[in-house]
């Protein structure tokens, strides 16, 4: 038989989902500001860079 230990307690899947979505949205926003590109709409955003 295999023994398992739950070292960190039960996982709150709803909170995990919310945290993941928050991290993803922040990452997308940082990339939009850095590259002046809206990755959600797949179009250039308004800013200092000019996309051709």
mmCIF file of the N, C-alpha and C atoms, coordinates in Angstrom:
data_MODEL
# 
_entry.id   MODEL 
# 
loop_
_atom_site.group_PDB 
_atom_site.id 
_atom_site.type_symbol 
_atom_site.label_atom_id 
_atom_site.label_alt_id 
_atom_site.label_comp_id 
_atom_site.label_asym_id 
_atom_site.label_entity_id 
_atom_site.label_seq_id 
_atom_site.pdbx_PDB_ins_code 
_atom_site.Cartn_x 
_atom_site.Cartn_y 
_atom_site.Cartn_z 
_atom_site.occupancy 
_atom_site.B_iso_or_equiv 
_atom_site.pdbx_formal_charge 
_atom_site.auth_seq_id 
_atom_site.auth_comp_id 
_atom_site.auth_asym_id 
_atom_site.auth_atom_id 
_atom_site.pdbx_PDB_model_num 
ATOM 1   N N  . UNK A 1 1  ? 0.843   -1.194 0.000   1.00 0.00 ? 1  UNK A N  1 
ATOM 2   C CA . UNK A 1 1  ? 0.000   0.000  0.000   1.00 0.00 ? 1  UNK A CA 1 
ATOM 3   C C  . UNK A 1 1  ? 0.880   1.246  0.000   1.00 0.00 ? 1  UNK A C  1 
ATOM 4   N N  . UNK A 1 2  ? 0.315   2.300  -0.527  1.00 0.00 ? 2  UNK A N  1 
ATOM 5   C CA . UNK A 1 2  ? 1.018   3.580  -0.580  1.00 0.00 ? 2  UNK A CA 1 
ATOM 6   C C  . UNK A 1 2  ? 0.468   4.510  0.497   1.00 0.00 ? 2  UNK A C  1 
ATOM 7   N N  . UNK A 1 3  ? 1.344   5.145  1.201   1.00 0.00 ? 3  UNK A N  1 
ATOM 8   C CA . UNK A 1 3  ? 0.934   6.114  2.219   1.00 0.00 ? 3  UNK A CA 1 
ATOM 9   C C  . UNK A 1 3  ? 1.000   7.514  1.616   1.00 0.00 ? 3  UNK A C  1 
ATOM 10  N N  . UNK A 1 4  ? -0.012  8.308  1.887   1.00 0.00 ? 4  UNK A N  1 
ATOM 11  C CA . UNK A 1 4  ? -0.039  9.693  1.415   1.00 0.00 ? 4  UNK A CA 1 
ATOM 12  C C  . UNK A 1 4  ? -0.264  10.622 2.590   1.00 0.00 ? 4  UNK A C  1 
ATOM 13  N N  . UNK A 1 5  ? 0.318   11.783 2.472   1.00 0.00 ? 5  UNK A N  1 
ATOM 14  C CA . UNK A 1 5  ? 0.110   12.802 3.500   1.00 0.00 ? 5  UNK A CA 1 
ATOM 15  C C  . UNK A 1 5  ? -0.401  14.073 2.834   1.00 0.00 ? 5  UNK A C  1 
ATOM 16  N N  . UNK A 1 6  ? -1.331  14.692 3.487   1.00 0.00 ? 6  UNK A N  1 
ATOM 17  C CA . UNK A 1 6  ? -1.854  15.964 3.020   1.00 0.00 ? 6  UNK A CA 1 
ATOM 18  C C  . UNK A 1 6  ? -1.123  17.057 3.803   1.00 0.00 ? 6  UNK A C  1 
ATOM 19  N N  . UNK A 1 7  ? 0.001   17.522 3.259   1.00 0.00 ? 7  UNK A N  1 
ATOM 20  C CA . UNK A 1 7  ? 0.871   18.438 3.985   1.00 0.00 ? 7  UNK A CA 1 
ATOM 21  C C  . UNK A 1 7  ? 0.315   19.854 4.097   1.00 0.00 ? 7  UNK A C  1 
ATOM 22  N N  . UNK A 1 8  ? -0.510  20.266 3.149   1.00 0.00 ? 8  UNK A N  1 
ATOM 23  C CA . UNK A 1 8  ? -0.950  21.659 3.104   1.00 0.00 ? 8  UNK A CA 1 
ATOM 24  C C  . UNK A 1 8  ? -2.446  21.826 3.335   1.00 0.00 ? 8  UNK A C  1 
ATOM 25  N N  . UNK A 1 9  ? -3.137  20.794 3.711   1.00 0.00 ? 9  UNK A N  1 
ATOM 26  C CA . UNK A 1 9  ? -4.572  20.891 3.957   1.00 0.00 ? 9  UNK A CA 1 
ATOM 27  C C  . UNK A 1 9  ? -5.367  20.773 2.668   1.00 0.00 ? 9  UNK A C  1 
ATOM 28  N N  . UNK A 1 10 ? -6.676  20.838 2.784   1.00 0.00 ? 10 UNK A N  1 
ATOM 29  C CA . UNK A 1 10 ? -7.524  20.694 1.598   1.00 0.00 ? 10 UNK A CA 1 
ATOM 30  C C  . UNK A 1 10 ? -7.381  21.895 0.655   1.00 0.00 ? 10 UNK A C  1 
ATOM 31  N N  . UNK A 1 11 ? -7.582  21.651 -0.621  1.00 0.00 ? 11 UNK A N  1 
ATOM 32  C CA . UNK A 1 11 ? -7.473  22.696 -1.636  1.00 0.00 ? 11 UNK A CA 1 
ATOM 33  C C  . UNK A 1 11 ? -8.838  23.342 -1.834  1.00 0.00 ? 11 UNK A C  1 
ATOM 34  N N  . UNK A 1 12 ? -8.875  24.668 -1.770  1.00 0.00 ? 12 UNK A N  1 
ATOM 35  C CA . UNK A 1 12 ? -10.091 25.422 -2.073  1.00 0.00 ? 12 UNK A CA 1 
ATOM 36  C C  . UNK A 1 12 ? -10.052 25.724 -3.568  1.00 0.00 ? 12 UNK A C  1 
ATOM 37  N N  . UNK A 1 13 ? -10.738 24.902 -4.358  1.00 0.00 ? 13 UNK A N  1 
ATOM 38  C CA . UNK A 1 13 ? -10.663 25.011 -5.813  1.00 0.00 ? 13 UNK A CA 1 
ATOM 39  C C  . UNK A 1 13 ? -11.221 26.336 -6.324  1.00 0.00 ? 13 UNK A C  1 
ATOM 40  N N  . UNK A 1 14 ? -12.246 26.852 -5.672  1.00 0.00 ? 14 UNK A N  1 
ATOM 41  C CA . UNK A 1 14 ? -12.819 28.133 -6.092  1.00 0.00 ? 14 UNK A CA 1 
ATOM 42  C C  . UNK A 1 14 ? -11.809 29.263 -5.890  1.00 0.00 ? 14 UNK A C  1 
ATOM 43  N N  . UNK A 1 15 ? -11.147 29.273 -4.746  1.00 0.00 ? 15 UNK A N  1 
ATOM 44  C CA . UNK A 1 15 ? -10.142 30.302 -4.470  1.00 0.00 ? 15 UNK A CA 1 
ATOM 45  C C  . UNK A 1 15 ? -8.948  30.147 -5.407  1.00 0.00 ? 15 UNK A C  1 
ATOM 46  N N  . UNK A 1 16 ? -8.569  28.920 -5.681  1.00 0.00 ? 16 UNK A N  1 
ATOM 47  C CA . UNK A 1 16 ? -7.470  28.664 -6.607  1.00 0.00 ? 16 UNK A CA 1 
ATOM 48  C C  . UNK A 1 16 ? -7.801  29.205 -7.997  1.00 0.00 ? 16 UNK A C  1 
ATOM 49  N N  . UNK A 1 17 ? -9.035  28.996 -8.451  1.00 0.00 ? 17 UNK A N  1 
ATOM 50  C CA . UNK A 1 17 ? -9.482  29.501 -9.753  1.00 0.00 ? 17 UNK A CA 1 
ATOM 51  C C  . UNK A 1 17 ? -9.443  31.030 -9.776  1.00 0.00 ? 17 UNK A C  1 
ATOM 52  N N  . UNK A 1 18 ? -9.932  31.662 -8.714  1.00 0.00 ? 18 UNK A N  1 
ATOM 53  C CA . UNK A 1 18 ? -9.929  33.127 -8.638  1.00 0.00 ? 18 UNK A CA 1 
ATOM 54  C C  . UNK A 1 18 ? -8.503  33.672 -8.650  1.00 0.00 ? 18 UNK A C  1 
ATOM 55  N N  . UNK A 1 19 ? -7.628  33.052 -7.892  1.00 0.00 ? 19 UNK A N  1 
ATOM 56  C CA . UNK A 1 19 ? -6.230  33.493 -7.845  1.00 0.00 ? 19 UNK A CA 1 
ATOM 57  C C  . UNK A 1 19 ? -5.564  33.352 -9.208  1.00 0.00 ? 19 UNK A C  1 
ATOM 58  N N  . UNK A 1 20 ? -5.821  32.242 -9.887  1.00 0.00 ? 20 UNK A N  1 
ATOM 59  C CA . UNK A 1 20 ? -5.234  32.010 -11.212 1.00 0.00 ? 20 UNK A CA 1 
ATOM 60  C C  . UNK A 1 20 ? -5.719  33.053 -12.212 1.00 0.00 ? 20 UNK A C  1 
ATOM 61  N N  . UNK A 1 21 ? -7.022  33.361 -12.191 1.00 0.00 ? 21 UNK A N  1 
ATOM 62  C CA . UNK A 1 21 ? -7.577  34.355 -13.101 1.00 0.00 ? 21 UNK A CA 1 
ATOM 63  C C  . UNK A 1 21 ? -7.003  35.740 -12.820 1.00 0.00 ? 21 UNK A C  1 
ATOM 64  N N  . UNK A 1 22 ? -6.813  36.063 -11.553 1.00 0.00 ? 22 UNK A N  1 
ATOM 65  C CA . UNK A 1 22 ? -6.239  37.357 -11.171 1.00 0.00 ? 22 UNK A CA 1 
ATOM 66  C C  . UNK A 1 22 ? -4.804  37.478 -11.678 1.00 0.00 ? 22 UNK A C  1 
ATOM 67  N N  . UNK A 1 23 ? -4.012  36.450 -11.484 1.00 0.00 ? 23 UNK A N  1 
ATOM 68  C CA . UNK A 1 23 ? -2.622  36.459 -11.942 1.00 0.00 ? 23 UNK A CA 1 
ATOM 69  C C  . UNK A 1 23 ? -2.564  36.569 -13.462 1.00 0.00 ? 23 UNK A C  1 
ATOM 70  N N  . UNK A 1 24 ? -3.431  35.839 -14.158 1.00 0.00 ? 24 UNK A N  1 
ATOM 71  C CA . UNK A 1 24 ? -3.455  35.882 -15.617 1.00 0.00 ? 24 UNK A CA 1 
ATOM 72  C C  . UNK A 1 24 ? -3.839  37.270 -16.120 1.00 0.00 ? 24 UNK A C  1 
ATOM 73  N N  . UNK A 1 25 ? -4.865  37.880 -15.528 1.00 0.00 ? 25 UNK A N  1 
ATOM 74  C CA . UNK A 1 25 ? -5.296  39.205 -15.988 1.00 0.00 ? 25 UNK A CA 1 
ATOM 75  C C  . UNK A 1 25 ? -4.215  40.255 -15.734 1.00 0.00 ? 25 UNK A C  1 
ATOM 76  N N  . UNK A 1 26 ? -3.512  40.155 -14.609 1.00 0.00 ? 26 UNK A N  1 
ATOM 77  C CA . UNK A 1 26 ? -2.417  41.092 -14.336 1.00 0.00 ? 26 UNK A CA 1 
ATOM 78  C C  . UNK A 1 26 ? -1.282  40.901 -15.338 1.00 0.00 ? 26 UNK A C  1 
ATOM 79  N N  . UNK A 1 27 ? -1.001  39.655 -15.678 1.00 0.00 ? 27 UNK A N  1 
ATOM 80  C CA . UNK A 1 27 ? 0.052   39.362 -16.645 1.00 0.00 ? 27 UNK A CA 1 
ATOM 81  C C  . UNK A 1 27 ? -0.307  39.913 -18.026 1.00 0.00 ? 27 UNK A C  1 
ATOM 82  N N  . UNK A 1 28 ? -1.557  39.750 -18.427 1.00 0.00 ? 28 UNK A N  1 
ATOM 83  C CA . UNK A 1 28 ? -2.017  40.264 -19.719 1.00 0.00 ? 28 UNK A CA 1 
ATOM 84  C C  . UNK A 1 28 ? -1.940  41.784 -19.741 1.00 0.00 ? 28 UNK A C  1 
ATOM 85  N N  . UNK A 1 29 ? -2.320  42.429 -18.644 1.00 0.00 ? 29 UNK A N  1 
ATOM 86  C CA . UNK A 1 29 ? -2.270  43.893 -18.576 1.00 0.00 ? 29 UNK A CA 1 
ATOM 87  C C  . UNK A 1 29 ? -0.828  44.399 -18.639 1.00 0.00 ? 29 UNK A C  1 
ATOM 88  N N  . UNK A 1 30 ? 0.089   43.737 -17.943 1.00 0.00 ? 30 UNK A N  1 
ATOM 89  C CA . UNK A 1 30 ? 1.502   44.135 -18.012 1.00 0.00 ? 30 UNK A CA 1 
ATOM 90  C C  . UNK A 1 30 ? 2.041   43.987 -19.437 1.00 0.00 ? 30 UNK A C  1 
ATOM 91  N N  . UNK A 1 31 ? 1.670   42.903 -20.107 1.00 0.00 ? 31 UNK A N  1 
ATOM 92  C CA . UNK A 1 31 ? 2.122   42.690 -21.483 1.00 0.00 ? 31 UNK A CA 1 
ATOM 93  C C  . UNK A 1 31 ? 1.517   43.744 -22.409 1.00 0.00 ? 31 UNK A C  1 
ATOM 94  N N  . UNK A 1 32 ? 0.254   44.125 -22.178 1.00 0.00 ? 32 UNK A N  1 
ATOM 95  C CA . UNK A 1 32 ? -0.395  45.155 -22.999 1.00 0.00 ? 32 UNK A CA 1 
ATOM 96  C C  . UNK A 1 32 ? 0.338   46.487 -22.852 1.00 0.00 ? 32 UNK A C  1 
ATOM 97  N N  . UNK A 1 33 ? 0.683   46.830 -21.628 1.00 0.00 ? 33 UNK A N  1 
ATOM 98  C CA . UNK A 1 33 ? 1.392   48.086 -21.399 1.00 0.00 ? 33 UNK A CA 1 
ATOM 99  C C  . UNK A 1 33 ? 2.803   48.049 -21.986 1.00 0.00 ? 33 UNK A C  1 
ATOM 100 N N  . UNK A 1 34 ? 3.470   46.925 -21.860 1.00 0.00 ? 34 UNK A N  1 
ATOM 101 C CA . UNK A 1 34 ? 4.846   46.811 -22.356 1.00 0.00 ? 34 UNK A CA 1 
ATOM 102 C C  . UNK A 1 34 ? 4.896   46.842 -23.880 1.00 0.00 ? 34 UNK A C  1 
ATOM 103 N N  . UNK A 1 35 ? 4.003   46.097 -24.528 1.00 0.00 ? 35 UNK A N  1 
ATOM 104 C CA . UNK A 1 35 ? 4.070   45.925 -25.972 1.00 0.00 ? 35 UNK A CA 1 
ATOM 105 C C  . UNK A 1 35 ? 3.065   46.772 -26.743 1.00 0.00 ? 35 UNK A C  1 
ATOM 106 N N  . UNK A 1 36 ? 2.193   47.521 -26.008 1.00 0.00 ? 36 UNK A N  1 
ATOM 107 C CA . UNK A 1 36 ? 1.203   48.368 -26.662 1.00 0.00 ? 36 UNK A CA 1 
ATOM 108 C C  . UNK A 1 36 ? 0.328   47.536 -27.609 1.00 0.00 ? 36 UNK A C  1 
ATOM 109 N N  . UNK A 1 37 ? -0.078  46.356 -27.115 1.00 0.00 ? 37 UNK A N  1 
ATOM 110 C CA . UNK A 1 37 ? -0.876  45.438 -27.925 1.00 0.00 ? 37 UNK A CA 1 
ATOM 111 C C  . UNK A 1 37 ? -1.926  44.796 -27.040 1.00 0.00 ? 37 UNK A C  1 
ATOM 112 N N  . UNK A 1 38 ? -3.171  44.773 -27.522 1.00 0.00 ? 38 UNK A N  1 
ATOM 113 C CA . UNK A 1 38 ? -4.271  44.163 -26.780 1.00 0.00 ? 38 UNK A CA 1 
ATOM 114 C C  . UNK A 1 38 ? -4.338  42.683 -27.167 1.00 0.00 ? 38 UNK A C  1 
ATOM 115 N N  . UNK A 1 39 ? -3.826  41.830 -26.308 1.00 0.00 ? 39 UNK A N  1 
ATOM 116 C CA . UNK A 1 39 ? -3.749  40.406 -26.606 1.00 0.00 ? 39 UNK A CA 1 
ATOM 117 C C  . UNK A 1 39 ? -5.112  39.726 -26.535 1.00 0.00 ? 39 UNK A C  1 
ATOM 118 N N  . UNK A 1 40 ? -6.067  40.310 -25.823 1.00 0.00 ? 40 UNK A N  1 
ATOM 119 C CA . UNK A 1 40 ? -7.404  39.722 -25.750 1.00 0.00 ? 40 UNK A CA 1 
ATOM 120 C C  . UNK A 1 40 ? -8.177  39.953 -27.041 1.00 0.00 ? 40 UNK A C  1 
ATOM 121 N N  . UNK A 1 41 ? -7.992  41.130 -27.640 1.00 0.00 ? 41 UNK A N  1 
ATOM 122 C CA . UNK A 1 41 ? -8.689  41.457 -28.892 1.00 0.00 ? 41 UNK A CA 1 
ATOM 123 C C  . UNK A 1 41 ? -7.820  41.184 -30.119 1.00 0.00 ? 41 UNK A C  1 
ATOM 124 N N  . UNK A 1 42 ? -6.552  40.857 -29.874 1.00 0.00 ? 42 UNK A N  1 
ATOM 125 C CA . UNK A 1 42 ? -5.587  40.588 -30.940 1.00 0.00 ? 42 UNK A CA 1 
ATOM 126 C C  . UNK A 1 42 ? -5.444  41.783 -31.881 1.00 0.00 ? 42 UNK A C  1 
ATOM 127 N N  . UNK A 1 43 ? -5.351  42.993 -31.264 1.00 0.00 ? 43 UNK A N  1 
ATOM 128 C CA . UNK A 1 43 ? -5.217  44.232 -32.029 1.00 0.00 ? 43 UNK A CA 1 
ATOM 129 C C  . UNK A 1 43 ? -4.235  45.155 -31.319 1.00 0.00 ? 43 UNK A C  1 
ATOM 130 N N  . UNK A 1 44 ? -3.589  46.039 -32.072 1.00 0.00 ? 44 UNK A N  1 
ATOM 131 C CA . UNK A 1 44 ? -2.723  47.034 -31.440 1.00 0.00 ? 44 UNK A CA 1 
ATOM 132 C C  . UNK A 1 44 ? -3.533  47.933 -30.509 1.00 0.00 ? 44 UNK A C  1 
ATOM 133 N N  . UNK A 1 45 ? -2.914  48.367 -29.430 1.00 0.00 ? 45 UNK A N  1 
ATOM 134 C CA . UNK A 1 45 ? -3.558  49.277 -28.487 1.00 0.00 ? 45 UNK A CA 1 
ATOM 135 C C  . UNK A 1 45 ? -3.038  50.690 -28.732 1.00 0.00 ? 45 UNK A C  1 
ATOM 136 N N  . UNK A 1 46 ? -3.740  51.672 -28.176 1.00 0.00 ? 46 UNK A N  1 
ATOM 137 C CA . UNK A 1 46 ? -3.287  53.056 -28.280 1.00 0.00 ? 46 UNK A CA 1 
ATOM 138 C C  . UNK A 1 46 ? -2.045  53.239 -27.416 1.00 0.00 ? 46 UNK A C  1 
ATOM 139 N N  . UNK A 1 47 ? -1.059  53.941 -27.946 1.00 0.00 ? 47 UNK A N  1 
ATOM 140 C CA . UNK A 1 47 ? 0.144   54.176 -27.165 1.00 0.00 ? 47 UNK A CA 1 
ATOM 141 C C  . UNK A 1 47 ? 1.277   54.707 -28.010 1.00 0.00 ? 47 UNK A C  1 
ATOM 142 N N  . UNK A 1 48 ? 2.493   54.638 -27.457 1.00 0.00 ? 48 UNK A N  1 
ATOM 143 C CA . UNK A 1 48 ? 3.644   55.233 -28.133 1.00 0.00 ? 48 UNK A CA 1 
ATOM 144 C C  . UNK A 1 48 ? 4.169   54.374 -29.284 1.00 0.00 ? 48 UNK A C  1 
ATOM 145 N N  . UNK A 1 49 ? 3.946   53.081 -29.253 1.00 0.00 ? 49 UNK A N  1 
ATOM 146 C CA . UNK A 1 49 ? 4.405   52.212 -30.339 1.00 0.00 ? 49 UNK A CA 1 
ATOM 147 C C  . UNK A 1 49 ? 3.396   52.223 -31.476 1.00 0.00 ? 49 UNK A C  1 
ATOM 148 N N  . UNK A 1 50 ? 3.896   52.216 -32.703 1.00 0.00 ? 50 UNK A N  1 
ATOM 149 C CA . UNK A 1 50 ? 3.037   52.170 -33.882 1.00 0.00 ? 50 UNK A CA 1 
ATOM 150 C C  . UNK A 1 50 ? 3.181   50.806 -34.549 1.00 0.00 ? 50 UNK A C  1 
ATOM 151 N N  . UNK A 1 51 ? 2.090   50.061 -34.610 1.00 0.00 ? 51 UNK A N  1 
ATOM 152 C CA . UNK A 1 51 ? 2.097   48.752 -35.249 1.00 0.00 ? 51 UNK A CA 1 
ATOM 153 C C  . UNK A 1 51 ? 1.744   48.914 -36.718 1.00 0.00 ? 51 UNK A C  1 
ATOM 154 N N  . UNK A 1 52 ? 2.409   48.149 -37.569 1.00 0.00 ? 52 UNK A N  1 
ATOM 155 C CA . UNK A 1 52 ? 2.132   48.191 -39.007 1.00 0.00 ? 52 UNK A CA 1 
ATOM 156 C C  . UNK A 1 52 ? 1.421   46.935 -39.446 1.00 0.00 ? 52 UNK A C  1 
# 
